[in-house]
């Protein structure tokens, strides 16, 4: 079980199902379909959805909405399609303003 953070309506279909992106982070299902690739290239998202619904390479259990925020003291944050915690190991916290004076 895994998750994709963000709004799936923003166009994650290519990232999730394009067989030419098997090495990319969101293609964790390792799904490959020439018909889906052709539909993606044609911009026929309805056809992509029909094929994926038939093949069912992954199942979305739910979509939760959340609220994120960040302190200005947090540094090293880099967001990507895998979500806000994918780069957590690079994050660090600047000391409070008083400690810097």
LOKOL-425572 format. One record per residue: residue in three letters; x, y, z of N, C-alpha, C, O in turn; chain. Coordinates in Angstrom, 3 decimals, padded with zeros to 6 digits. Layout:
residues N
ALA_X_Y_Z_X_Y_Z_X_Y_Z_X_Y_Z_A .
...
//
This chain:
residues 101
UNK_000.852_-001.173_000.000_000.000_000.000_000.000_000.893_001.229_000.000_001.896_001.290_000.710_A .
UNK_000.515_002.183_-000.793_001.277_003.421_-000.890_000.304_004.550_-001.154_-000.905_004.330_-001.217_A .
UNK_000.805_005.717_-001.305_-000.074_006.848_-001.542_000.515_007.830_-002.519_001.731_007.930_-002.680_A .
UNK_-000.363_008.547_-003.161_000.021_009.643_-004.034_-000.622_010.875_-003.436_-001.847_010.988_-003.383_A .
UNK_000.205_011.788_-002.991_-000.334_013.001_-002.392_-000.662_013.998_-003.485_-000.013_014.034_-004.531_A .
UNK_-001.654_014.787_-003.234_-002.032_015.799_-004.205_-003.341_015.460_-004.878_-003.993_014.467_-004.552_A .
UNK_-003.704_016.281_-005.801_-004.974_016.144_-006.507_-004.766_015.299_-007.757_-004.081_015.730_-008.685_A .
UNK_-005.340_014.118_-007.793_-005.168_013.216_-008.933_-005.738_013.780_-010.227_-005.398_013.305_-011.310_A .
UNK_-006.594_014.779_-010.129_-007.140_015.381_-011.344_-006.119_016.279_-012.039_-006.388_016.796_-013.123_A .
UNK_-004.968_016.466_-011.436_-003.960_017.343_-012.032_-003.131_016.663_-013.109_-002.176_017.258_-013.609_A .
UNK_-003.460_015.464_-013.469_-002.792_014.842_-014.596_-001.725_013.831_-014.225_-000.651_013.825_-014.826_A .
UNK_-001.988_012.994_-013.269_-001.043_011.959_-012.891_-001.141_010.718_-013.774_-000.367_009.779_-013.586_A .
UNK_-002.065_010.685_-014.725_-002.259_009.480_-015.532_-000.989_009.071_-016.260_-000.636_007.892_-016.271_A .
UNK_-000.301_010.022_-016.864_000.930_009.686_-017.591_001.984_009.185_-016.612_002.657_008.193_-016.893_A .
UNK_002.139_009.840_-015.483_003.151_009.434_-014.498_002.857_008.052_-013.923_003.782_007.305_-013.601_A .
UNK_001.586_007.708_-013.792_001.209_006.419_-013.204_001.205_005.265_-014.206_001.515_004.132_-013.839_A .
UNK_000.853_005.542_-015.480_000.556_004.441_-016.392_001.319_004.429_-017.710_001.139_003.496_-018.492_A .
UNK_002.159_005.417_-017.994_002.921_005.442_-019.246_004.046_004.407_-019.159_004.916_004.507_-018.294_A .
UNK_004.030_003.427_-020.045_005.025_002.343_-019.975_006.438_002.825_-020.280_007.409_002.129_-019.982_A .
UNK_006.558_004.000_-020.868_007.892_004.550_-021.149_008.496_005.217_-019.922_009.602_005.755_-019.979_A .
UNK_007.767_005.179_-018.816_008.230_005.784_-017.563_008.353_004.744_-016.450_008.175_005.069_-015.276_A .
UNK_008.647_003.530_-016.801_008.702_002.456_-015.797_009.715_002.714_-014.690_009.550_002.211_-013.578_A .
UNK_010.752_003.486_-014.969_011.789_003.750_-013.960_011.465_004.949_-013.074_012.213_005.243_-012.142_A .
UNK_010.378_005.638_-013.345_010.045_006.842_-012.574_009.277_006.485_-011.301_008.664_005.420_-011.221_A .
UNK_009.311_007.378_-010.302_008.776_007.064_-008.971_007.304_006.665_-008.904_006.944_005.794_-008.112_A .
UNK_006.452_007.278_-009.712_005.022_006.974_-009.604_004.587_005.768_-010.413_003.428_005.363_-010.320_A .
UNK_005.465_005.184_-011.199_005.098_004.004_-011.988_005.391_002.744_-011.171_005.985_001.792_-011.677_A .
UNK_004.969_002.747_-009.902_005.262_001.626_-009.004_004.493_000.374_-009.352_004.858_-000.704_-008.881_A .
UNK_003.448_000.459_-010.153_002.712_-000.740_-010.567_003.447_-001.473_-011.686_003.140_-002.626_-011.988_A .
UNK_004.423_-000.794_-012.304_005.164_-001.361_-013.443_004.194_-001.816_-014.535_004.373_-002.865_-015.155_A .
UNK_003.182_-001.010_-014.748_002.128_-001.287_-015.718_002.574_-000.861_-017.107_003.071_000.251_-017.286_A .
UNK_002.401_-001.731_-018.087_002.770_-001.425_-019.464_001.639_-001.823_-020.399_001.214_-002.979_-020.421_A .
UNK_001.159_-000.861_-021.164_000.096_-001.117_-022.129_000.317_-000.210_-023.342_000.290_001.015_-023.217_A .
UNK_000.531_-000.800_-024.493_000.708_-000.020_-025.716_-000.550_000.790_-026.023_-000.459_001.906_-026.535_A .
UNK_-001.726_000.233_-025.713_-002.983_000.944_-025.963_-003.081_002.188_-025.079_-003.546_003.235_-025.529_A .
UNK_-002.650_002.075_-023.837_-002.659_003.238_-022.936_-001.661_004.278_-023.433_-001.964_005.471_-023.446_A .
UNK_-000.475_003.835_-023.841_000.526_004.773_-024.365_-000.030_005.546_-025.558_000.140_006.762_-025.647_A .
UNK_-000.693_004.842_-026.469_-001.270_005.508_-027.645_-002.347_006.517_-027.227_-002.400_007.627_-027.757_A .
UNK_-003.196_006.130_-026.285_-004.259_007.031_-025.820_-003.673_008.252_-025.101_-004.176_009.365_-025.254_A .
UNK_-002.618_008.043_-024.324_-001.950_009.178_-023.670_-001.382_010.131_-024.714_-001.545_011.346_-024.602_A .
UNK_-000.720_009.586_-025.724_-000.138_010.415_-026.780_-001.209_011.190_-027.543_-000.977_012.321_-027.970_A .
UNK_-002.377_010.582_-027.712_-003.485_011.232_-028.419_-004.249_012.208_-027.528_-005.091_012.966_-028.009_A .
UNK_-003.954_012.187_-026.230_-004.675_013.051_-025.301_-006.072_012.562_-024.999_-006.913_013.331_-024.533_A .
UNK_-006.330_011.290_-025.258_-007.653_010.693_-025.040_-007.717_010.111_-023.625_-007.575_008.904_-023.426_A .
UNK_-007.932_010.993_-022.654_-007.905_010.561_-021.255_-009.070_009.642_-020.913_-008.952_008.787_-020.035_A .
UNK_-010.195_009.813_-021.602_-011.328_008.914_-021.360_-010.956_007.486_-021.747_-011.316_006.538_-021.049_A .
UNK_-010.232_007.330_-022.865_-009.806_005.994_-023.296_-008.776_005.425_-022.310_-008.814_004.238_-021.988_A .
UNK_-007.866_006.266_-021.839_-006.898_005.811_-020.821_-007.647_005.272_-019.612_-007.329_004.195_-019.107_A .
UNK_-008.627_006.011_-019.154_-009.385_005.585_-017.982_-010.157_004.289_-018.237_-010.241_003.438_-017.351_A .
UNK_-010.718_004.132_-019.432_-011.438_002.889_-019.759_-010.492_001.683_-019.705_-010.826_000.650_-019.124_A .
UNK_-009.320_001.824_-020.311_-008.369_000.702_-020.354_-007.853_000.377_-018.954_-007.798_-000.788_-018.558_A .
UNK_-007.481_001.408_-018.217_-006.955_001.188_-016.865_-008.034_000.578_-015.966_-007.731_-000.282_-015.139_A .
UNK_-009.285_001.012_-016.118_-010.372_000.433_-015.327_-010.560_-001.044_-015.666_-010.876_-001.846_-014.787_A .
UNK_-010.373_-001.404_-016.915_-010.487_-002.805_-017.340_-009.322_-003.640_-016.805_-009.520_-004.728_-016.264_A .
UNK_-008.098_-003.112_-016.967_-006.894_-003.860_-016.566_-006.657_-003.841_-015.054_-006.127_-004.804_-014.500_A .
UNK_-007.035_-002.785_-014.404_-006.923_-002.592_-012.955_-005.519_-002.931_-012.408_-005.375_-003.824_-011.574_A .
UNK_-004.487_-002.207_-012.887_-003.138_-002.487_-012.390_-002.920_-002.038_-010.944_-002.066_-002.583_-010.245_A .
UNK_-003.684_-001.057_-010.502_-003.649_-000.598_-009.108_-005.071_-000.243_-008.715_-005.928_-000.031_-009.572_A .
UNK_-005.315_-000.180_-007.426_-006.628_000.198_-006.923_-006.471_001.341_-005.943_-005.691_001.250_-004.995_A .
UNK_-007.204_002.410_-006.167_-007.206_003.530_-005.239_-008.270_003.258_-004.187_-009.447_003.099_-004.509_A .
UNK_-007.851_003.205_-002.931_-008.788_002.911_-001.856_-009.562_004.140_-001.415_-010.761_004.065_-001.144_A .
UNK_-008.879_005.263_-001.346_-009.551_006.497_-000.956_-008.677_007.673_-001.342_-007.495_007.513_-001.647_A .
UNK_-009.266_008.852_-001.326_-008.533_010.080_-001.582_-008.817_011.014_-000.425_-009.940_011.493_-000.269_A .
UNK_-007.826_011.271_000.372_-007.986_012.151_001.530_-007.481_013.546_001.176_-006.456_013.700_000.511_A .
UNK_-008.187_014.520_001.614_-007.719_015.898_001.429_-007.010_016.304_002.719_-007.406_015.904_003.813_A .
UNK_-005.984_017.083_002.574_-005.237_017.509_003.743_-004.870_018.976_003.652_-005.099_019.637_002.639_A .
UNK_-004.307_019.455_004.713_-003.847_020.824_004.780_-002.390_020.787_005.187_-002.045_020.221_006.224_A .
UNK_-001.541_021.382_004.385_-000.133_021.406_004.706_000.297_022.839_004.976_-000.272_023.793_004.447_A .
UNK_001.303_022.958_005.801_001.900_024.248_006.102_003.354_024.012_006.439_003.775_022.878_006.662_A .
UNK_004.121_025.090_006.474_005.531_024.915_006.743_006.068_026.168_007.418_005.691_027.285_007.065_A .
UNK_006.935_025.977_008.375_007.609_027.085_009.030_008.679_027.645_008.095_009.303_026.898_007.341_A .
UNK_008.888_028.940_008.144_009.951_029.567_007.343_011.330_029.122_007.801_012.309_029.313_007.080_A .
UNK_011.424_028.533_008.983_012.712_028.063_009.505_013.136_026.732_008.896_014.304_026.354_008.989_A .
UNK_012.211_026.026_008.281_012.548_024.731_007.689_013.251_024.970_006.358_012.738_025.689_005.500_A .
UNK_014.408_024.375_006.192_015.212_024.539_004.978_015.459_023.173_004.343_015.337_022.142_005.004_A .
UNK_015.806_023.174_003.065_016.126_021.943_002.364_014.919_021.182_001.849_015.045_020.039_001.408_A .
UNK_013.748_021.809_001.903_012.522_021.148_001.456_012.427_021.226_-000.061_012.564_022.297_-000.653_A .
UNK_012.196_020.097_-000.665_011.982_020.042_-002.118_010.803_019.108_-002.356_010.886_017.913_-002.074_A .
UNK_009.723_019.644_-002.869_008.526_018.855_-003.117_008.649_018.129_-004.451_009.298_018.622_-005.373_A .
UNK_008.032_016.974_-004.549_007.926_016.288_-005.829_006.636_015.494_-005.854_005.888_015.505_-004.875_A .
UNK_006.357_014.803_-006.954_005.086_014.096_-007.107_004.863_013.001_-006.077_003.726_012.589_-005.850_A .
UNK_005.935_012.522_-005.448_005.760_011.469_-004.448_005.222_012.006_-003.137_004.848_011.224_-002.263_A .
UNK_005.174_013.318_-002.979_004.630_013.908_-001.763_005.643_014.746_-001.019_006.821_014.807_-001.373_A .
UNK_005.153_015.385_000.018_006.005_016.327_000.731_007.071_015.665_001.598_008.030_016.331_001.988_A .
UNK_006.941_014.403_001.907_007.913_013.749_002.783_009.011_012.990_002.032_009.885_012.396_002.663_A .
UNK_008.981_013.001_000.723_009.956_012.231_-000.053_011.389_012.709_000.162_012.332_011.927_000.037_A .
UNK_011.554_013.988_000.484_012.904_014.534_000.677_013.185_014.856_002.142_014.066_015.663_002.439_A .
UNK_012.467_014.250_003.031_012.558_014.557_004.462_013.984_014.470_004.995_014.361_015.273_005.848_A .
UNK_014.773_013.535_004.528_016.131_013.367_005.057_017.012_014.589_004.803_018.043_014.747_005.458_A .
UNK_016.628_015.453_003.869_017.416_016.661_003.563_016.945_017.889_004.340_017.595_018.934_004.296_A .
UNK_015.838_017.777_005.039_015.292_018.927_005.744_016.139_019.249_006.969_016.708_018.354_007.595_A .
UNK_016.215_020.525_007.304_016.835_020.946_008.559_016.133_022.209_009.042_015.447_022.887_008.277_A .
UNK_016.310_022.505_010.296_015.622_023.619_010.926_016.631_024.698_011.288_017.593_024.431_012.008_A .
UNK_016.418_025.922_010.793_017.267_027.040_011.182_016.991_027.362_012.650_015.876_027.154_013.130_A .
UNK_017.981_027.859_013.354_017.723_028.248_014.749_016.771_029.441_014.807_016.628_030.165_013.822_A .
UNK_016.118_029.651_015.954_015.240_030.810_016.083_016.016_032.112_015.852_017.238_032.137_015.994_A .
UNK_015.322_033.177_015.501_015.957_034.467_015.183_016.864_034.954_016.308_017.943_035.477_016.028_A .
UNK_016.464_034.799_017.574_017.281_035.245_018.708_018.630_034.554_018.745_019.645_035.184_019.042_A .
UNK_018.648_033.284_018.450_019.892_032.518_018.527_020.859_032.927_017.423_022.063_032.704_017.554_A .
UNK_020.371_033.514_016.353_021.229_033.939_015.251_021.878_035.290_015.496_022.880_035.617_014.859_A .
UNK_021.323_036.084_016.413_021.847_037.449_016.670_023.124_037.422_017.457_023.688_038.475_017.754_A .
//
